[in-house]
Amino acid sequence: MTMKMARIHRAFLLLLWLFISLETYGQQMYLDGFRAARMDLSAATNPRSDLNGNACALVKVKFDLPNVVFRGNVVGDVKYDNIEYWVYMPPGSQQLRLYHPKYDTLIVNFGQYGVKKLEAKTTYEMSVKLMSFSLTVQRGPIEQGEYDYRSKRYHSALGLFLSEPDSAVAQRYIGIMYLYGEGIPANEQIGLDWIGKAVAQGDTEAMIELGIYKLYEVNGPESAQEAYELFKKAGDAGNSSGYDCVARMYKQGLGFGQDYAKAKIWFEKAIAHGNTSAMNGLGAMYLDGAGVVQDYAKARALFEQAGRRDEPLCNLGIIYYNGLGVDVDYDKAFDYFQQASGLRHAFSQLMLSVMYAKGQGTDKDPYMAFEMLKDSVENGCEDGIPTLAYYYYSGIGTDVDKAKAKTLFEQAARNGDKYSQDFLSKQTF
């Protein structure tokens, strides 16, 4: 590329940024209100029964947006008249989820609004609105590039990052995109060159990203040592995630021998800087008794200290579900799993499915058991695949679909699941 062409290319990228920065960032669904409308007799005058013959509750969702999909214990078709959706649900239902192709999923847990579970023949009012991001807020090319990258608009992100080639942040992202082939053909050497520039500028996130790449993609004792040095350097420079990464190397025996004592030391160094991932990591060691004296109280305290993050919430659910150092409390377990599920934690969704299926901490609900199980598998929890296959095969919480069942059983069998292998050998589809 000639110097003249390079200037034209850069000018085009800057014009592209100016255009993008003036766009509306988007919209997000949010719940504006939820209550029982006991003076509204619509649920009684326009009744609908669930598969067990029980009279349904009616949720009137005021939302001027077409093509919203409702998931949960929804009975029959949802009515929509351009102003309001009518959603019928069995009594005892506790959650409703709203999906739309253009917006993030909205998960409504009724208990958070004073309604522990829906009652039969009762009408509820739910108000949903769209929150618009301001047109007047400006993003620089780096900020917009990060936003586009997170939104998987890789082509746009790459152009914006290339418009700022001297920025360590831009160098880091360009390197990552080349290393993993995100939006462009993977090229290890180009990726390493770009991310190396960011490391040379002292970018601690680049140090961690490069360390992770060397540890998992390159392998070998030399690359493990390089990863260790990069993580430590990032930690010493103030990024506590570097110390957390070192701790996990020792905990999992990555690159060198497993050493729980050293893992504990590095977790504690990260925790001293407020790192919540390290709190969860050390808490898990106390929970399992891995290299430390098993101490459920210390584990629970660390998980609680970590705050509202998916894994610590899930671990708290496990503690109360199994009665580890506390009395078994299905209500608390259900609440923690539900909070983690709202953060799309796949194993927590699997546990919610189990609890709905068994009626633990909630009423038995095969429809919700199926929905949570389906969400769990879609979010990457392979442990739930055989059960989901059986649900489709037997029509539990959903219509019988033996074609889907067979596909899922075959997937689980390829992953080495003995139950699925045995099931496929004995059943015809």
Secondary structure, 3 states (H helix, E strand, C coil): CCHHHHHHHHHHHHHHHHHHHCCCCCEEEEEEEEEECCCCCHHHHCCCECCCCCECEEEEEECCCCCCEEEECCCCCCEECCCEEEEEECCCCCEEEEEECCEEEEEEEHHHHCCCCCCCCCEEEEEEEEEECCCCCCCCHHHHHHHHHHCCCHHHHHHHHHCCCCCHHHHHHHHHHHHHCCCCCCCHHHHHHHHHHHHHCCCHHHHHHHHHHHHHHHCCHHHHHHHHHHHHHHHHCCCHHHHHHHHHHHHHCCCCCCCHHHHHHHHHHHHCCCCHHHHHHHHHHHHHCCCCCCCHHHHHHHHHHHCCCHHHHHHHHHHHHHCCCCCCCHHHHHHHHHHHHHCCCHHHHHHHHHHHHHCCCCCCCHHHHHHHHHHHHHCCCHHHHHHHHHHHHHCCCCCCCHHHHHHHHHHHHHCCCHHHHHHHHHCCC
